[in-house]
Amino acid sequence: MGLKYRMYLDGTSIYGCAKCRTHLTTADAIVSEQFHGQHGPAYLLHYVVNITEGKAEDRSMTTGVHNVKDIACVKCGTVLGWIYVKAYADNNKYKEGKFILETMLLTDVN
């Protein structure tokens, strides 16, 4: 097994995996800070890099049922949140294709 390619981000505020500091996203990607994950506060984001995606599954959440995939750090494998694949309710369609990262699992890598 070879080394996995990782993308390095530029910017003034870069968020990384709290366990291994692998770059994940920037403050510019934040859509909302008003979300919650399994461990507390979370960000809704336009993009996240250096992740692997799990298998899609329907999951019941506070805003209804969504089809999601867990996302994990490509380096250390820590599950960091999920990506919304499909929202079944019309008022949640804006989440499709966006990511949730739990703030407790992030660190500022600047």
DSSP file (Angstrom, degrees, kcal/mol; ACC not computed):
  #  RESIDUE AA STRUCTURE BP1 BP2  ACC     N-H-->O    O-->H-N    N-H-->O    O-->H-N    TCO  KAPPA ALPHA  PHI   PSI    X-CA   Y-CA   Z-CA
    1    1 A M              0   0    0      0, 0.0     3,-0.1     0, 0.0     2,-0.1   0.000 360.0 360.0 360.0 129.7    0.0    0.0    0.0
    2    2 A G        -     0   0    0      1,-0.2     2,-0.2     0, 0.0     0, 0.0  -0.253 360.0 -73.4 -91.3 179.6    1.5    3.4   -1.0
    3    3 A L        -     0   0    0     -2,-0.1     2,-0.4     1,-0.1    -1,-0.2  -0.476  47.2-122.8 -71.6 144.0    1.2    6.8    0.5
    4    4 A K        -     0   0    0     -2,-0.2     2,-0.2    -3,-0.1    -1,-0.1  -0.743  24.7-117.3 -89.5 136.2   -2.1    8.6    0.0
    5    5 A Y        -     0   0    0     -2,-0.4     2,-0.4     1,-0.0    45,-0.1  -0.523  32.6-164.9 -69.9 133.9   -2.0   12.0   -1.7
    6    6 A R        -     0   0    0     -2,-0.2     2,-0.3    44,-0.0    -1,-0.0  -0.973  13.8-132.5-124.0 140.7   -3.2   14.8    0.5
    7    7 A M        -     0   0    0     -2,-0.4     2,-0.5    16,-0.2    16,-0.2  -0.700  14.8-148.2 -88.7 139.0   -4.2   18.3   -0.5
    8    8 A Y        -     0   0    0     -2,-0.3     2,-0.2    14,-0.1    14,-0.0  -0.934  14.8-144.2-109.9 132.2   -2.8   21.3    1.4
    9    9 A L        -     0   0    0     -2,-0.5     2,-0.3    16,-0.1     5,-0.1  -0.628   3.2-146.6 -98.5 151.3   -5.0   24.4    1.7
   10   10 A D        +     0   0    0     -2,-0.2     2,-0.2     3,-0.1     3,-0.1  -0.824  45.4  87.6-109.0 153.6   -4.1   28.0    1.7
   11   11 A G  S    S-     0   0    0     -2,-0.3     3,-0.2     1,-0.1    -2,-0.0  -0.804  79.2 -83.3 145.6 176.9   -5.8   30.8    3.6
   12   12 A T  S    S+     0   0    0      1,-0.3     2,-0.4    -2,-0.2    -1,-0.1   0.735 115.5  36.1 -86.3 -23.9   -6.1   32.6    6.9
   13   13 A S        +     0   0    0     -3,-0.1    14,-1.9    96,-0.1     2,-0.5  -0.864  69.6 172.5-136.0 101.5   -8.3   30.0    8.6
   14   14 A I  E     -A   26   0A   0     -2,-0.4    95,-2.4    12,-0.2     2,-0.4  -0.924  17.3-152.0-112.1 128.7   -7.7   26.4    7.8
   15   15 A Y  E     +AB  25 108A   0     10,-3.0     9,-2.7    -2,-0.5    10,-1.8  -0.835  19.9 176.0-101.2 137.6   -9.4   23.6    9.8
   16   16 A G  E     -AB  23 107A   0     91,-3.0    91,-2.2    -2,-0.4     7,-0.2  -0.804  41.4 -71.3-131.8 173.0   -7.8   20.2   10.1
   17   17 A C  E  >  - B   0 106A   0      5,-2.0     4,-2.6    -2,-0.3    89,-0.2  -0.477  38.1-140.2 -64.1 129.6   -8.4   16.9   11.8
   18   18 A A  T  4 S+     0   0    0     87,-2.5    -1,-0.1    -2,-0.2    88,-0.1   0.774  99.0  50.0 -65.6 -25.6   -7.8   17.3   15.6
   19   19 A K  T  4 S+     0   0    0     86,-0.3    -1,-0.2     1,-0.1    87,-0.1   0.911 133.2   5.6 -80.6 -43.8   -6.1   13.9   15.7
   20   20 A C  T  4 S-     0   0    0      2,-0.1    -2,-0.2     0, 0.0    -1,-0.1   0.436  89.5-123.7-125.3  -1.2   -3.5   14.2   12.9
   21   21 A R     <  +     0   0    0     -4,-2.6     2,-0.2     1,-0.2    -3,-0.1   0.629  48.6 163.4  67.6  17.1   -3.9   17.9   11.7
   22   22 A T        -     0   0    0      1,-0.1    -5,-2.0    -5,-0.1    -1,-0.2  -0.485  47.8-103.6 -63.9 132.6   -4.6   16.9    8.1
   23   23 A H  E     +A   16   0A   0     -7,-0.2    -7,-0.2   -16,-0.2   -16,-0.2  -0.331  49.9 162.6 -60.1 136.7   -6.1   19.8    6.2
   24   24 A L  E     -     0   0A   0     -9,-2.7    25,-2.9     1,-0.4     2,-0.3   0.680  53.8 -29.4-123.6 -45.5   -9.9   19.5    5.7
   25   25 A T  E     -A   15   0A   0    -10,-1.8   -10,-3.0    23,-0.2    -1,-0.4  -0.950  51.6-114.2-164.3 177.4  -11.5   22.8    4.9
   26   26 A T  E >   -A   14   0A   0     -2,-0.3     3,-1.5    21,-0.3     4,-0.3  -0.814  33.7-107.6-122.8 165.3  -11.3   26.6    5.2
   27   27 A A  G >  S+     0   0    0    -14,-1.9     3,-1.4    -2,-0.3   -13,-0.1   0.793 115.3  68.2 -61.7 -28.0  -13.5   29.2    6.9
   28   28 A D  G 3  S+     0   0    0    -15,-0.3    -1,-0.3     1,-0.3   -17,-0.0   0.733  93.2  59.5 -63.3 -21.8  -14.6   30.4    3.5
   29   29 A A  G <  S+     0   0    0     -3,-1.5    17,-2.6    18,-0.1     2,-0.3   0.554  76.8 115.3 -84.8  -8.2  -16.4   27.0    3.0
   30   30 A I  E <   +C   45   0B   0     -3,-1.4    15,-0.2    -4,-0.3     3,-0.1  -0.483  33.0 172.6 -71.5 124.0  -18.7   27.5    6.0
   31   31 A V  E    S-     0   0B   0     13,-3.5     2,-0.3     1,-0.4    14,-0.2   0.810  70.7  -3.2 -91.9 -42.5  -22.4   27.7    5.0
   32   32 A S  E     -C   44   0B   0     12,-1.5    12,-2.6     1,-0.1    -1,-0.4  -0.995  40.2-162.0-153.3 147.0  -23.8   27.6    8.6
   33   33 A E  E    S+     0   0B   0     -2,-0.3     9,-0.2    10,-0.2    -1,-0.1   0.206  77.2  91.8-106.8  10.3  -22.5   27.3   12.1
   34   34 A Q  E     +     0   0B   0      7,-0.1     2,-0.3    10,-0.1    -1,-0.1  -0.072  63.8 102.9 -99.4  32.0  -26.0   26.4   13.4
   35   35 A F  E     -C   42   0B   0      7,-1.3     7,-2.5    -3,-0.2     2,-0.4  -0.748  53.5-149.8-114.1 161.7  -25.8   22.6   13.0
   36   36 A H  E     -C   41   0B   0     -2,-0.3     2,-0.1     5,-0.3    66,-0.1  -0.987  10.0-173.6-132.5 141.8  -25.3   19.8   15.5
   37   37 A G  E >   -C   40   0B   0      3,-3.6     3,-0.9    -2,-0.4     5,-0.1  -0.353  52.1 -73.8-112.8-163.3  -23.6   16.4   15.2
   38   38 A Q  T 3  S+     0   0    0      1,-0.2    43,-0.0    -2,-0.1    -2,-0.0   0.802 132.1  39.5 -65.6 -29.6  -23.3   13.4   17.5
   39   39 A H  T 3  S-     0   0    0      1,-0.3    -1,-0.2     2,-0.1    -3,-0.0   0.233 122.6 -88.8-108.5  12.5  -20.7   15.2   19.7
   40   40 A G  E <  S+C   37   0B   0     -3,-0.9    -3,-3.6    63,-0.0    -1,-0.3  -0.916  87.1  28.8 122.6-147.9  -22.2   18.7   19.7
   41   41 A P  E     +C   36   0B   0      0, 0.0    62,-1.8     0, 0.0    63,-0.6  -0.105  62.4 178.3 -57.3 148.4  -21.8   21.8   17.5
   42   42 A A  E     -CD  35 102B   0     -7,-2.5    -7,-1.3    60,-0.3     2,-0.4  -0.968  24.2-123.0-148.0 159.7  -21.0   21.3   13.8
   43   43 A Y  E     - D   0 101B   0     58,-2.7    58,-1.9    -2,-0.3     2,-0.5  -0.852  13.1-141.2-104.4 142.1  -20.4   23.3   10.6
   44   44 A L  E     -CD  32 100B   0    -12,-2.6   -13,-3.5    -2,-0.4   -12,-1.5  -0.921  34.9-169.7 -95.6 127.5  -22.3   22.9    7.3
   45   45 A L  E     -CD  30  99B   0     54,-2.9    54,-2.3    -2,-0.5   -15,-0.2  -0.886  37.0-143.9-128.7 150.1  -19.7   23.3    4.6
   46   46 A H  S    S+     0   0    0    -17,-2.6     2,-0.3    -2,-0.3    -1,-0.1   0.869  88.9  10.0 -73.1 -39.5  -19.5   23.6    0.8
   47   47 A Y        -     0   0    0    -18,-0.2     2,-0.3   -21,-0.2   -21,-0.3  -0.993  53.8-177.2-146.7 150.9  -16.4   21.6    0.5
   48   48 A V        -     0   0    0     -2,-0.3     2,-0.2    -3,-0.1   -23,-0.2  -0.986  14.4-161.6-142.3 139.5  -14.1   19.3    2.4
   49   49 A V        +     0   0    0    -25,-2.9    25,-0.1    -2,-0.3     3,-0.1  -0.714  63.0  38.2-116.5 169.2  -10.8   17.7    1.2
   50   50 A N  S    S+     0   0    0     -2,-0.2    24,-2.4     1,-0.2    25,-0.3   0.892  86.6 124.1  60.1  45.6   -8.7   14.7    2.3
   51   51 A I  E     -E   73   0B   0     22,-0.2     2,-0.4    -3,-0.2    22,-0.2  -0.876  52.8-140.9-128.5 161.6  -11.6   12.5    3.3
   52   52 A T  E     -E   72   0B   0     20,-2.3    20,-2.3    -2,-0.3     2,-0.4  -0.932  23.0-134.8-115.9 149.4  -12.9    9.1    2.5
   53   53 A E  E     -E   71   0B   0     -2,-0.4    18,-0.2    18,-0.2     3,-0.1  -0.856  12.3-147.0-108.5 139.7  -16.6    8.4    2.2
   54   54 A G        -     0   0    0     16,-3.0     2,-0.2    -2,-0.4    -1,-0.1  -0.048  43.4 -60.1 -84.5-166.6  -18.5    5.5    3.7
   55   55 A K        -     0   0    0      1,-0.1    15,-0.5    14,-0.1    -1,-0.2  -0.572  57.3-108.1 -80.3 138.8  -21.6    3.7    2.4
   56   56 A A        +     0   0    0     -2,-0.2     2,-0.3    13,-0.1    13,-0.2  -0.438  47.7 165.3 -67.8 138.0  -24.8    5.8    1.8
   57   57 A E  E     -F   68   0B   0     11,-2.5    11,-2.8    -2,-0.1     2,-0.4  -0.992  40.9-107.1-151.3 150.9  -27.6    5.1    4.2
   58   58 A D  E     -F   67   0B   0     -2,-0.3     2,-0.4     9,-0.3     9,-0.2  -0.656  40.5-173.7 -77.8 134.4  -30.8    6.6    5.3
   59   59 A R  E     -F   66   0B   0      7,-3.2     7,-2.3    -2,-0.4     2,-0.5  -0.998  23.5-131.1-135.6 132.3  -30.5    8.2    8.7
   60   60 A S  E     +F   65   0B   0     -2,-0.4     5,-0.2     5,-0.2     2,-0.2  -0.723  37.2 171.2 -83.0 122.7  -33.2    9.8   10.9
   61   61 A M  E >   -F   64   0B   0      3,-2.5     3,-1.9    -2,-0.5    -2,-0.0  -0.707  50.7 -90.2-125.3 176.2  -32.1   13.2   12.1
   62   62 A T  T 3  S+     0   0    0      1,-0.3     3,-0.1    -2,-0.2    -2,-0.0   0.780 127.5  46.4 -61.5 -26.3  -33.8   16.1   14.0
   63   63 A T  T 3  S-     0   0    0      1,-0.4    -1,-0.3    29,-0.0     2,-0.2   0.285 126.4 -86.2 -98.9  10.3  -34.8   17.7   10.7
   64   64 A G  E <   -F   61   0B   0     -3,-1.9    -3,-2.5     2,-0.1     2,-0.4  -0.725  67.9 -29.2 120.9-170.1  -36.1   14.5    9.2
   65   65 A V  E     +F   60   0B   0     -2,-0.2    23,-1.1    -5,-0.2    24,-0.3  -0.710  59.0 176.3 -88.8 133.3  -34.7   11.5    7.2
   66   66 A H  E     -FG  59  87B   0     -7,-2.3    -7,-3.2    -2,-0.4     2,-0.6  -0.952  33.2-124.4-132.0 151.2  -31.7   12.1    5.0
   67   67 A N  E     +FG  58  86B   0     19,-3.1    18,-2.8    -2,-0.3    19,-2.0  -0.898  48.7 165.7 -93.8 120.3  -29.5    9.8    2.9
   68   68 A V  E     -FG  57  84B   0    -11,-2.8   -11,-2.5    -2,-0.6     2,-0.4  -0.864  33.7-145.0-135.0 162.7  -26.0   10.4    4.1
   69   69 A K  E     - G   0  83B   0     14,-1.9    14,-2.5    -2,-0.3   -13,-0.1  -0.999  27.2-122.4-126.6 133.0  -22.4    9.0    4.0
   70   70 A D  E     - G   0  82B   0    -15,-0.5   -16,-3.0    -2,-0.4     2,-0.4  -0.441  26.6-147.8 -65.9 148.2  -20.1    9.2    6.9
   71   71 A I  E     -EG  53  81B   0     10,-2.1     9,-2.5   -18,-0.2    10,-1.2  -0.969  14.8-172.5-122.3 140.4  -16.8   11.0    6.1
   72   72 A A  E     -EG  52  79B   0    -20,-2.3   -20,-2.3    -2,-0.4     7,-0.2  -0.916  34.7 -91.4-130.7 154.5  -13.4   10.1    7.7
   73   73 A C  E  >  -E   51   0B   0      5,-2.3     4,-1.5    -2,-0.3   -22,-0.2  -0.438  30.6-139.2 -62.4 132.2   -9.9   11.6    7.7
   74   74 A V  T  4 S+     0   0    0    -24,-2.4    -1,-0.1     1,-0.2   -23,-0.1   0.762  97.6  43.1 -67.6 -25.2   -7.9   10.1    4.8
   75   75 A K  T  4 S+     0   0    0    -25,-0.3    -1,-0.2     3,-0.1   -24,-0.1   0.943 130.6  14.5 -86.9 -53.4   -4.8    9.9    7.0
   76   76 A C  T  4 S-     0   0    0      2,-0.1    -2,-0.1   -54,-0.0    -1,-0.1   0.604  91.5-125.6-104.6 -12.2   -5.9    8.7   10.4
   77   77 A G     <  +     0   0    0     -4,-1.5     2,-0.2     1,-0.3    -3,-0.1   0.515  49.9 157.1  83.8   4.3   -9.4    7.3    9.7
   78   78 A T        -     0   0    0     -6,-0.1    -5,-2.3     1,-0.1     2,-0.5  -0.464  47.0-122.3 -64.5 128.7  -11.3    9.4   12.3
   79   79 A V  E     +G   72   0B   0     -7,-0.2    -7,-0.3    -2,-0.2    -1,-0.1  -0.640  35.7 175.9 -73.8 122.2  -14.9    9.8   11.4
   80   80 A L  E     -     0   0B   0     -9,-2.5    22,-2.3    -2,-0.5     2,-0.3   0.599  51.5 -65.0-106.8 -17.2  -15.4   13.5   11.3
   81   81 A G  E     -GH  71 101B   0    -10,-1.2   -10,-2.1    20,-0.2     2,-0.3  -0.929  58.8 -82.2 164.0-141.9  -19.0   13.9   10.2
   82   82 A W  E     -GH  70 100B   0     18,-1.3    18,-3.2   -12,-0.3     2,-0.4  -0.968  18.4-123.2-154.7 167.0  -21.1   13.2    7.1
   83   83 A I  E     -GH  69  99B   0    -14,-2.5   -14,-1.9    -2,-0.3     2,-0.7  -0.960  28.7-125.0-115.2 137.0  -22.1   14.3    3.6
   84   84 A Y  E     +G   68   0B   0     14,-2.6    13,-3.5    -2,-0.4   -16,-0.2  -0.731  31.1 172.9 -81.0 117.3  -25.8   14.8    2.7
   85   85 A V  E     +     0   0B   0    -18,-2.8     2,-0.3    -2,-0.7   -17,-0.2   0.872  68.4   1.6 -88.3 -46.8  -26.5   12.7   -0.4
   86   86 A K  E     -G   67   0B   0    -19,-2.0   -19,-3.1    10,-0.1     2,-0.5  -0.994  55.4-156.8-147.4 135.7  -30.2   13.2   -0.5
   87   87 A A  E     -G   66   0B   0     -2,-0.3   -21,-0.2   -21,-0.2     6,-0.1  -0.960   6.7-160.9-108.9 128.8  -32.8   15.2    1.5
   88   88 A Y  S    S+     0   0    0    -23,-1.1     2,-0.4    -2,-0.5    -1,-0.1   0.789  71.8  72.3 -82.5 -27.6  -36.3   13.8    1.2
   89   89 A A  S >  S-     0   0    0    -24,-0.3     3,-1.8     1,-0.1     4,-0.3  -0.723  80.4-133.6 -90.3 137.7  -38.1   17.0    2.4
   90   90 A D  G >  S+     0   0    0     -2,-0.4     3,-1.3     1,-0.3     4,-0.3   0.846 104.6  59.5 -57.2 -37.0  -38.1   20.0    0.0
   91   91 A N  G 3  S+     0   0    0      1,-0.3    -1,-0.3     2,-0.1     3,-0.1   0.545 107.1  48.1 -73.7  -4.4  -37.1   22.4    2.8
   92   92 A N  G X  S+     0   0    0     -3,-1.8     3,-1.9     1,-0.1     4,-0.3   0.332  77.2 103.1-112.3   4.4  -33.9   20.5    3.3
   93   93 A K  G X   +     0   0    0     -3,-1.3     3,-1.6    -4,-0.3    -2,-0.1   0.781  68.1  71.7 -59.3 -28.3  -32.8   20.2   -0.3
   94   94 A Y  G 3  S+     0   0    0      1,-0.3    -1,-0.3    -4,-0.3    -2,-0.1   0.697  90.0  62.4 -62.7 -17.6  -30.2   22.9    0.2
   95   95 A K  G X  S+     0   0    0     -3,-1.9     3,-2.4     2,-0.1   -11,-0.4   0.693  74.3 116.3 -79.9 -19.9  -28.1   20.4    2.2
   96   96 A E  T <  S+     0   0    0     -3,-1.6   -11,-0.2    -4,-0.3     3,-0.1  -0.254  85.1  10.1 -58.2 130.7  -27.6   18.0   -0.7
   97   97 A G  T 3  S+     0   0    0    -13,-3.5    -1,-0.3     1,-0.3     2,-0.2   0.431 105.4 115.6  81.7  -0.4  -23.9   17.7   -1.6
   98   98 A K    <   -     0   0    0     -3,-2.4   -14,-2.6   -14,-0.2    -1,-0.3  -0.610  57.6-128.0-102.0 164.9  -22.8   19.6    1.5
   99   99 A F  E     -DH  45  83B   0    -54,-2.3   -54,-2.9   -16,-0.2     2,-0.5  -0.792   4.6-148.9-115.4 149.1  -20.8   18.3    4.4
  100  100 A I  E     -DH  44  82B   0    -18,-3.2   -18,-1.3    -2,-0.3     2,-0.4  -0.984  16.0-177.0-113.1 126.3  -21.1   18.3    8.2
  101  101 A L  E     -DH  43  81B   0    -58,-1.9   -58,-2.7    -2,-0.5     2,-0.4  -0.993  25.7-128.8-120.4 130.2  -17.9   18.5   10.3
  102  102 A E  E >   -D   42   0B   0    -22,-2.3     3,-1.7    -2,-0.4   -60,-0.3  -0.647  11.2-141.8 -79.8 127.1  -18.2   18.3   14.0
  103  103 A T  G >  S+     0   0    0    -62,-1.8     3,-1.6    -2,-0.4    -1,-0.1   0.796  97.9  63.7 -61.7 -30.3  -16.2   21.2   15.6
  104  104 A M  G 3  S+     0   0    0    -63,-0.6    -1,-0.3     1,-0.3   -62,-0.1   0.741 102.9  50.1 -65.1 -22.5  -15.0   19.0   18.5
  105  105 A L  G <  S+     0   0    0     -3,-1.7   -87,-2.5   -25,-0.2   -86,-0.3   0.302 101.7  81.7 -99.6   8.3  -13.1   16.9   16.0
  106  106 A L  E <   -B   17   0A   0     -3,-1.6     2,-0.3   -89,-0.2   -89,-0.2  -0.755  53.3-169.7-112.9 158.0  -11.4   19.9   14.3
  107  107 A T  E     -B   16   0A   0    -91,-2.2   -91,-3.0    -2,-0.3     2,-0.6  -0.985  31.8-110.7-140.7 152.2   -8.4   22.1   15.0
  108  108 A D  E     -B   15   0A   0     -2,-0.3   -93,-0.2   -93,-0.2   -95,-0.0  -0.742  29.4-170.6 -81.0 120.0   -7.1   25.3   13.6
  109  109 A V              0   0    0    -95,-2.4    -1,-0.1    -2,-0.6   -94,-0.1   0.251 360.0 360.0-100.1  13.3   -3.9   24.4   11.7
  110  110 A N              0   0    0    -96,-0.4    -1,-0.2   -98,-0.1   -95,-0.1   0.487 360.0 360.0 -74.2 360.0   -2.6   27.9   10.9
